[in-house]
Amino acid sequence: MGRDAGREVEVTVVEVTEESQLWARLWPVVEQLEQQSYIEVQAGHFRSSHVFAALVEDRPVGFLRFVVQRLGEDEGRPPIVFRNEVLYEAKIIAFGVLPEERNQGIGRLLQLKAIRRAQDLGCCQVRSRSAYENDANYHLKISMGFGIQPSLENDSVYFLMALPPAASR
């Protein structure tokens, strides 16, 4: 559920694939938010890719994409091993909600769905990066309990959320 001018709106978040009929309906939202390159990017170290669409009255209004990768692999680091297990993370690489649909809880629902899916996939953390000037994303991530690490490379910030180990889920 989200809020729209004081009333509850029904928000559905579903996982989509490029083969699904919903993908074509989601694409104009991706384009409007200028996230095409992030939705399409591929890398050899991605173990899997997951895209979620937020729907209001069956109309796409937002999305989130994360990839599963070995922790540190995108930075050219060797795998991190804990108790003889390689650690994996979910890295959010695309996220957006249409401007007219913001501040209704839709972004939060997308993040929560991604966190739950990352847990199901055995990830030890969720990580994302955002430009310094993206105040709305900061507010959302901080309010959800993400940790913050400014980048040393550019004007961006990394957000991290540790997930419980598989044994405690």
Secondary structure, DSSP 8 states (H G I E B T S, - for coil): -EEETTEEE-EEEEEE-TTSHHHHHHHHHHHHTT-HHHHH---TT--EEEEEEEEETTEEEEEEEEEEEETTGGGT----EETTEE-EEEEEEEEEE-GGG-SSSHHHHHHHHHHHHHHHTT-SEEEEEEETT-HHHHHHHHHTT-EEEE-SSSSEEEEEEE---GGG-
